Amino acid sequence: MRLVLTTCSVNESKRLIDEVLKSKLAGCASKTEVESKFWWKGKISEEKESLIIFKTREELAEKLFKKIKEIHPYEVPEIIEIKVEKIDDKYLKWLKDVTKGP
């Protein structure tokens, strides 16, 4: 299993989640609001954003990564993949059942 994380504006988060889930490249998305501070174009910026955690199968992670990059509204989106070392068997079965692929 893989977790793929991204941040985006609060207003864009629902659209991004819906498009990914409709593609069946992730079985679930969890979202929370965060306050982000970061360097952008030579100055420190501050934004309220949504942190989205997508849950997917290992073999779909690269396609999910590309899908997020394709539809993400940011010029330089944060997209991070994390390998999950341990997962409940029933959850993994459910994830395989609801996502597309082999």
Backbone bond lengths (Angstrom), bond angles and torsions (degrees), N, CA, C in turn:
res aa  C-N    CA-C-N  psi(-1)  N-CA   C-N-CA  omega(-1)  CA-C   N-CA-C  phi
1 M - - - 1.449 - - 1.524 108.69 -
2 R 1.332 114.47 150.99 1.456 121.57 177.17 1.535 109.54 -131.17
3 L 1.323 114.60 148.46 1.455 122.13 168.96 1.516 106.30 -108.32
4 V 1.308 116.80 132.62 1.454 120.90 175.69 1.524 106.22 -120.64
5 L 1.332 114.98 119.54 1.459 121.82 -175.28 1.518 110.42 -106.69
6 T 1.318 115.23 145.80 1.447 121.39 172.82 1.515 109.07 -151.03
7 T 1.308 115.90 159.39 1.453 121.06 171.52 1.520 107.63 -120.50
8 C 1.324 115.39 151.23 1.457 120.57 175.26 1.527 107.79 -158.25
9 S 1.314 115.51 173.74 1.457 118.60 178.86 1.528 109.28 -62.73
10 V 1.300 115.50 149.20 1.470 121.03 179.71 1.527 110.05 -56.12
11 N 1.327 116.89 -39.28 1.470 121.25 -177.95 1.526 113.18 -67.15
12 E 1.326 117.66 -28.46 1.464 121.90 -177.31 1.527 113.66 -91.63
13 S 1.324 117.80 -12.26 1.466 120.51 -170.84 1.525 113.66 -63.22
14 K 1.311 118.38 -41.32 1.465 120.22 -178.88 1.527 110.87 -63.16
15 R 1.330 116.84 -43.90 1.467 120.66 179.45 1.526 110.51 -61.96
16 L 1.313 116.53 -45.20 1.456 120.96 -178.81 1.530 110.54 -61.99
17 I 1.325 117.23 -46.93 1.463 121.62 179.00 1.523 110.89 -61.33
18 D 1.334 116.87 -47.30 1.466 120.39 -178.43 1.525 111.90 -60.42
19 E 1.339 117.00 -43.12 1.469 119.68 179.95 1.524 111.93 -64.21
20 V 1.315 116.62 -40.90 1.473 119.72 179.44 1.519 110.62 -66.88
21 L 1.324 117.71 -46.42 1.468 119.46 -178.81 1.527 111.56 -64.60
22 K 1.320 117.72 -38.23 1.471 120.14 177.58 1.525 111.30 -63.35
23 S 1.327 117.49 -28.92 1.467 121.14 179.12 1.528 112.02 -75.30
24 K 1.340 116.55 -12.84 1.468 124.05 -178.19 1.534 112.66 62.29
25 L 1.328 115.74 25.46 1.459 119.87 175.83 1.525 111.47 -88.29
26 A 1.326 116.33 -10.12 1.465 122.27 174.52 1.522 107.42 -139.85
27 G 1.308 115.46 149.04 1.457 120.34 179.76 1.510 112.69 -93.36
28 C 1.322 116.46 -18.46 1.462 120.53 -173.29 1.524 108.57 -159.16
29 A 1.320 115.01 151.43 1.464 120.73 172.63 1.519 107.91 -136.88
30 S 1.308 116.16 133.22 1.463 122.20 174.67 1.521 107.33 -112.87
31 K 1.334 115.98 138.62 1.453 120.41 -175.55 1.524 110.06 -132.23
32 T 1.316 114.97 140.11 1.454 120.77 173.48 1.523 107.93 -143.00
33 E 1.308 116.08 152.87 1.462 118.86 177.84 1.518 110.11 -88.90
34 V 1.339 115.08 139.13 1.460 122.26 -179.33 1.521 108.70 -134.07
35 E 1.321 115.54 158.73 1.457 121.26 170.62 1.514 106.84 -104.74
36 S 1.326 116.73 121.19 1.464 121.83 -176.61 1.523 110.12 -111.15
37 K 1.320 114.90 140.43 1.464 122.71 171.84 1.511 106.46 -123.97
38 F 1.338 116.21 134.70 1.455 119.54 -174.62 1.530 110.22 -160.35
39 W 1.318 114.53 158.96 1.459 120.15 173.66 1.522 108.92 -78.78
40 W 1.334 117.10 130.75 1.452 121.12 175.72 1.522 109.06 -148.38
41 K 1.308 115.25 120.69 1.463 123.18 178.05 1.525 112.34 52.11
42 G 1.339 115.27 46.82 1.446 121.52 172.76 1.512 117.49 84.65
43 K 1.341 116.77 4.05 1.467 118.56 177.98 1.519 110.28 -143.39
44 I 1.319 115.03 162.03 1.462 119.93 177.78 1.525 108.72 -82.22
45 S 1.331 115.36 125.34 1.464 122.12 178.92 1.523 109.28 -109.72
46 E 1.314 115.90 158.01 1.460 121.90 178.10 1.522 107.87 -137.00
47 E 1.333 116.01 130.36 1.466 121.47 -177.39 1.521 110.75 -142.21
48 K 1.317 115.59 148.91 1.469 120.57 166.15 1.519 105.69 -87.75
49 E 1.333 115.72 126.42 1.456 121.09 -177.11 1.525 109.97 -133.23
50 S 1.314 114.35 169.29 1.457 121.32 169.56 1.517 108.04 -102.74
51 L 1.317 116.67 131.03 1.453 122.50 170.35 1.522 105.63 -95.24
52 I 1.314 116.28 122.35 1.473 121.53 -177.71 1.521 108.13 -114.99
53 I 1.324 115.45 131.45 1.460 121.88 176.99 1.529 107.30 -116.54
54 F 1.320 115.46 111.96 1.468 121.44 176.88 1.518 108.95 -94.07
55 K 1.344 116.33 139.25 1.469 121.50 175.82 1.522 108.05 -107.70
56 T 1.344 115.29 127.96 1.458 119.55 -177.53 1.520 110.82 -146.24
57 R 1.319 115.06 171.00 1.459 121.21 176.02 1.524 109.54 -81.60
58 E 1.314 115.82 153.64 1.456 121.39 -179.00 1.522 111.71 -53.93
59 E 1.321 116.94 -44.27 1.465 120.62 -175.46 1.531 113.49 -73.21
60 L 1.336 118.29 -11.23 1.466 121.35 178.09 1.524 112.75 -103.56
61 A 1.307 117.07 -5.12 1.470 120.84 -172.75 1.531 112.46 -60.33
62 E 1.305 117.92 -43.25 1.465 120.51 -178.51 1.526 111.17 -65.00
63 K 1.338 116.81 -41.70 1.474 120.30 177.57 1.525 110.70 -64.81
64 L 1.328 116.53 -40.12 1.464 120.67 177.65 1.520 110.11 -63.46
65 F 1.321 117.05 -45.19 1.462 122.17 178.12 1.536 110.15 -54.71
66 K 1.322 116.49 -47.99 1.470 121.95 -179.67 1.524 111.43 -65.41
67 K 1.341 117.09 -40.07 1.467 121.21 179.35 1.530 110.66 -61.74
68 I 1.323 116.28 -46.11 1.466 119.39 179.23 1.523 109.88 -61.15
69 K 1.317 116.90 -45.13 1.466 120.86 179.79 1.525 110.92 -59.76
70 E 1.323 117.16 -39.26 1.464 123.43 -178.38 1.529 112.06 -65.98
71 I 1.328 117.81 -39.60 1.467 120.54 -173.34 1.530 114.06 -103.59
72 H 1.328 116.88 -4.24 1.461 120.63 -175.84 1.523 110.36 -69.80
73 P 1.329 117.79 136.74 1.466 120.41 -177.75 1.532 114.64 -77.36
74 Y 1.319 118.99 -14.75 1.463 121.03 -176.70 1.525 111.71 -80.51
75 E 1.317 115.47 148.95 1.457 122.18 175.10 1.536 110.33 -65.86
76 V 1.331 116.80 -39.49 1.464 122.97 178.65 1.531 107.97 -130.97
77 P 1.340 117.22 83.67 1.467 119.15 -176.73 1.529 112.72 -75.41
78 E 1.316 114.66 146.47 1.467 120.73 170.50 1.520 106.51 -83.32
79 I 1.320 116.87 118.60 1.468 122.20 176.15 1.526 105.76 -136.25
80 I 1.321 116.19 118.97 1.462 121.38 -174.31 1.521 109.38 -129.38
81 E 1.317 116.55 133.65 1.465 121.65 176.89 1.522 109.24 -107.06
82 I 1.323 115.67 132.80 1.459 121.95 179.12 1.529 108.84 -123.86
83 K 1.326 115.68 129.16 1.467 120.85 176.86 1.525 108.62 -80.87
84 V 1.316 115.75 132.11 1.460 121.90 177.89 1.522 107.91 -92.94
85 E 1.313 116.25 125.48 1.461 120.97 -176.89 1.528 112.94 -82.65
86 K 1.310 117.29 -30.35 1.464 120.58 -177.08 1.522 108.50 -143.30
87 I 1.335 115.91 139.38 1.463 121.14 -178.83 1.528 109.35 -149.04
88 D 1.285 116.83 146.36 1.459 122.11 176.47 1.532 109.47 -62.70
89 D 1.325 116.85 133.85 1.467 121.61 -177.51 1.520 112.95 -58.47
90 K 1.324 117.55 -41.73 1.467 120.62 -179.13 1.528 110.98 -66.43
91 Y 1.321 116.96 -37.83 1.461 120.12 178.30 1.526 110.24 -66.50
92 L 1.325 117.15 -42.46 1.453 120.65 179.03 1.524 110.89 -63.39
93 K 1.319 117.75 -40.68 1.467 120.72 177.02 1.516 110.28 -61.17
94 W 1.341 116.44 -46.16 1.464 120.49 178.16 1.535 110.27 -58.40
95 L 1.326 117.02 -45.16 1.446 121.40 -179.39 1.528 111.47 -59.79
96 K 1.317 116.68 -42.79 1.462 120.99 177.88 1.529 111.07 -64.72
97 D 1.331 116.98 -36.42 1.466 121.46 -179.14 1.529 112.66 -68.27
98 V 1.334 118.17 -32.49 1.463 120.39 -172.77 1.528 114.19 -99.52
99 T 1.329 117.72 -5.76 1.451 120.40 177.79 1.522 109.05 -107.52
100 K 1.344 116.01 162.71 1.479 118.55 -178.15 1.515 110.36 -94.93
101 G 1.291 115.32 156.25 1.457 119.98 178.00 1.510 111.72 126.48
102 P 1.347 115.54 -177.53 1.473 119.92 -177.07 1.516 112.88 -67.54
